[in-house]
Amino acid sequence: MSELAKKASENLRNILIQKGMTQEELANIIEVDPRTVRRYLKNGIDKLSTLEIIAESLKIEVVKDLLKK
């Protein structure tokens, strides 16, 4: 897992907590199986297209919010 993929998953976990949102709720919003969201959080997110979908759905920015260090 790349550093950016790892950082994206860490930041996503924190964003979900801040928004009071469950993994299942995110899965419903981005139309994936909840197991997929769990994999994102465990293994990182390395596809830009996935990051863009998540960011758009949560009304956040990829670089500013998901990839910040």
Secondary structure, 3 states (H helix, E strand, C coil): CCHHHHHHHHHHHHHHHHHCCCHHHHHHHHCCCHHHHHHHHHHCCCCHHHHHHHHHHHCCCHHHHHCCC
